[in-house]
Structure formats: C-alpha cells, structure tokens
Amino acid sequence: MSEDTILIVDDEPSVLTSLYRSLRKEPWEVLTELSGEQALIRMSKRPIKVVISDERMAKMHGTEFLTLVQNLYPQTVRIMLTGHASMESVVSLINNNCIFRFMIKPWDDENVKHVIRESLCKYDREQAVVHDLQKLKKLFYPQSEAMV
C-alpha cells in the first residue's frame, strides 16, 4: 500500500473507471467512490492525501463535499474536476480556500497527473512544516508537553 493515496469521487462509474485506468501505473494508491457520503466514510478510516471531486453528484454536490473535507481533514489537498460548475460555486470554493486546483472535463490525463504530483508535493511540504513546528515547540517549550 502506497503512502500517497488519492481518492476520486464522481457519481459516474465511467468517469471513475477512466481516471483509474489513466492513473493505475503511477506510484499512488488510487481509490474511488460514487458519492460524497461514501467518500467521507472512506476518509474516516484511513488518511487520504489528495481528493478529487466532481461538482454535480446526486445527493451531495462537490462544493458541499469539499467544504466538509476542508473542515474535517484540512491537511487533505482538494481538487475539483467537473464539467458542470457554476462560476459562483467555483469562486466560493476558491475564495474559501476549499480547493487547491480546479480542472474541467473532459480532462487531459497528463495534466491530471501533473496536478496530482503538485498536490502531493503541497501535502508533503505542509506536513514537514507541521512536523518542524512540533519539534521547535518541544525544544523551546518542553514543559507544555507535560501540561497536556
């Protein structure tokens, strides 16, 4: 199992199959879910570095799903890949820092791979900063560890 886990969420099985096929030779573990609800359950059971979501899904729209992911798993890098998003929803996601990237269907496989690589680098950089800050806190405030 790879440490780099990608979760793709779309209510169209053909989209999931196509993306999975284009990514299967990459060094990442690629998971798929047909709904935001199922994706949240999956995310509660294991760490996910990058999540890619469609906007128009049956029960939970991508905007709602990605906002929940931001609140529950702020370290997860969020991407929207859709063919049907209103400008209002995209602007809201961007302005509220809910997504790292926005991509349009139909997609270019190489561009999707590039964006995933960027997203994984972003995740790893941010986690390294968190780790370094925790080390500094222990170094300069060792007594705060005992107070917790």
C-alpha positions in Angstrom: 0.0 0.0 0.0 1.4 3.4 -1.0 1.7 6.3 1.4 0.4 8.5 -1.4 -3.3 7.8 -1.5 -5.6 9.6 -3.9 -9.4 9.5 -3.6 -11.6 10.2 -6.7 -15.3 11.0 -6.1 -17.8 11.0 -9.0 -21.3 9.6 -9.4 -20.5 8.4 -12.9 -18.8 5.0 -12.9 -17.4 5.5 -16.4 -15.5 8.6 -15.2 -14.1 6.7 -12.2 -13.0 3.8 -14.4 -11.4 6.1 -17.0 -9.4 8.1 -14.3 -8.4 4.9 -12.5 -7.1 3.4 -15.7 -5.1 6.5 -16.6 -3.5 6.6 -13.1 -3.0 2.9 -12.3 0.6 2.8 -13.4 1.5 5.8 -11.2 3.1 5.2 -7.8 0.0 6.2 -5.9 -2.8 4.2 -4.5 -6.0 5.3 -6.3 -9.4 4.8 -4.6 -12.8 5.7 -6.0 -16.2 6.4 -4.5 -19.5 7.1 -6.2 -20.7 9.6 -3.6 -19.5 12.2 -1.2 -21.1 10.3 1.7 -19.2 7.1 0.8 -16.0 9.1 0.4 -16.4 10.7 3.9 -16.8 7.2 5.3 -13.6 6.0 3.5 -11.7 9.1 4.7 -12.7 8.4 8.3 -11.0 5.0 8.1 -7.6 6.0 6.5 -5.5 9.0 5.6 -6.0 10.4 2.2 -3.5 13.0 0.8 -5.5 14.2 -2.2 -9.2 14.1 -3.0 -10.6 14.9 -6.5 -14.3 15.5 -6.7 -16.9 16.2 -9.3 -19.4 19.1 -8.6 -22.7 17.7 -9.8 -23.4 14.5 -7.9 -26.8 13.0 -6.9 -27.1 13.5 -3.1 -24.2 15.8 -2.1 -22.7 18.3 -4.5 -18.9 18.5 -4.8 -19.0 22.0 -3.2 -20.6 20.6 -0.1 -18.4 17.6 0.0 -15.1 19.6 -0.5 -16.2 22.0 2.2 -16.8 19.1 4.6 -13.4 17.7 3.7 -11.8 21.0 4.4 -13.4 21.2 7.9 -12.8 17.5 8.8 -9.4 16.8 7.1 -7.8 20.2 6.5 -4.5 18.6 5.6 -6.0 16.8 2.6 -5.4 18.6 -0.7 -8.7 19.2 -2.5 -9.3 19.3 -6.3 -12.5 19.8 -8.3 -12.7 18.1 -11.7 -16.1 18.9 -13.3 -17.8 19.7 -16.5 -20.8 21.4 -14.7 -19.9 24.0 -12.1 -21.4 27.4 -11.8 -19.0 30.3 -11.7 -20.5 31.2 -8.3 -19.7 27.8 -6.7 -16.1 27.8 -8.1 -15.5 31.4 -6.9 -16.8 30.4 -3.5 -14.6 27.3 -3.3 -11.5 29.3 -4.3 -12.2 32.3 -2.0 -12.8 30.0 1.0 -9.6 28.1 0.3 -11.6 24.8 -0.2 -9.7 23.8 -3.3 -6.2 23.8 -4.4 -6.9 23.3 -8.1 -9.9 23.4 -10.5 -10.0 21.2 -13.6 -12.6 20.9 -16.4 -13.9 17.8 -18.0 -13.0 16.4 -20.4 -9.6 16.3 -18.9 -6.1 15.7 -20.2 -4.6 12.6 -18.5 -1.1 14.2 -18.3 -2.5 17.4 -16.8 -4.3 15.4 -14.2 -1.1 13.5 -13.3 0.8 16.8 -13.1 -1.8 18.4 -10.8 -1.8 15.3 -8.6 2.0 15.5 -8.4 1.8 19.1 -7.4 -0.9 18.3 -4.8 1.2 15.5 -3.3 4.2 17.9 -3.0 2.0 20.5 -1.4 0.7 17.9 1.1 4.3 16.7 2.0 5.7 20.3 2.3 2.9 21.3 4.6 3.3 18.2 6.8 7.0 18.8 7.0 6.3 22.3 8.3 3.9 21.0 10.9 6.5 18.4 12.0 9.2 21.0 12.2 7.0 23.3 14.3 6.2 20.5 16.7 9.9 19.8 17.1 10.6 23.5 17.8 7.7 23.6 20.3 9.2 20.7 22.2 12.7 22.3 22.1 11.6 25.7 23.3 8.6 24.8 25.5 9.3 21.3 26.9 7.1 22.0 29.9 4.0 22.4 27.7 4.2 18.7 26.8 3.7 17.7 30.4 0.8 20.1 30.8 -1.3 18.5 28.1 
